[in-house]
């Protein structure tokens, strides 16, 4: 086949492919000689050959394919060039598998179309690439008969694909890091697709099918209505399409552990209609647990503070009742508040560090400048952890004993001695602590009124400790001594 | 407000903090009431409720030594004895069946106690437990 054989001068130009169109003897095909082709076909063939982007035209009932030079890289095989004008796959090989159906649709009288399609591409790393395939029917002069289909194939630029892949890789890394589960579905909650991580939250294996019933059955019954209402609102074209909600998941049919999840979904609308629903789910059980723990801690702290204020209020009343003049109020009240403050310091160390009796005794003695010296002031006893609720009232009792000892008793007498000692006895079901506070060598002549006095110290020892700790107590004031015994369970 | 008058009324105190319980007892005695208790534990409170000859109203701390005291409230309601809850929690967890009971938040003033106690005690004279 050559110019001499056909002598054709049409179509003009068109590079290699134009040459092949001119050289081919079309009279041996069903299309007939090219100078007999209809005006619309000849015009579109010219257009095709001149087109700077990949284009082809399929002509006649056999869909014989002509293409331009720009089309050649898609084929990536020079052997196709001589095949120009053959029907379908004979002309363009595997590429026909990707676009033949779209071309045939247009040839069968359907309107033109433009679609993103995966197309086979020899020599491409993946063996295929993405392209926008646009097909336009070529109508005869009668305006009805389809004589051919003009088709352009525009590859999605490689750089954009690269960027898309980068962005996808980044997104995947983020998804993996956070542990997101992902989902999508179409408009009627049909064709629901979940990734394995999301299925795991519902207690499903990666291969398990998912439908709307499965989704709902895994939601905590108390949260179902709320979730469905939020989903309903997000598919309303009048809204923003976003569904942002936290709820509890119990596993399919309640078979799993209860978890909290945060879910964010976005509805995609097209012309006011729902096209699809995409989103991600995050297991936030840990965060919820931490929030819950915080709330409990705050409530407990407030409970303790309010009770403390009630105690302070009662202490103020007690202190005031024992004052003859208002001026006598400040010093003892401030000292009592200081004791409460020290107790708060001990208790705030947390559950794992119990308050030891030894440190409590030493703390209250030192606060009055009475450092245990093993001689005049002795403190002796085994390490024993105090029940939490006993610390405050014991500290108040010790503070009153120590204050009285300094004002009237052993700590204020020249020859006075103080011994604070305790022991722990194991009983049938619990351990019992016996604490003795013994002052000796007291010269009562300095404060004769004290021995009969009923102050806060005596109230705390004789009433508060038995009431609050089921303790057995005694407070005896002798001719030259003070003897206080407190016995109580310590666990 | 004028000094509240609870003369002849028997008011029970259930509170595990002794200094606070004593302050409440003094307050009630000033108003002329006879104090029943105080009781510091659920068991002690139940024993006292069952043995007392007369209780006209109760101030009940709903947390006694770390234990919920709603079983005491059940016993009181069973005996048609009016009760007011006392608590250090801002948002105490109160069972549905006791949602109608008044709640006094600690720390409370004498006025607070009077306001909570008077409507339930003054309006129901002569309530006896036996």
Interface residues (C-beta under 8 A of the other chain):
Chain A: X299 X302 X303 X304 X305 X306 X307 X309 X310 X311 X312 X313 X314 X315 X317 X318 X389 X393 X459 X463 X464 X467 X468
Chain B: X16 X17 X18 X19 X20 X21 X22 X23 X26 X38 X40 X63 X65 X66 X87 X88 X89 X90 X91 X105 X106 X107 X108
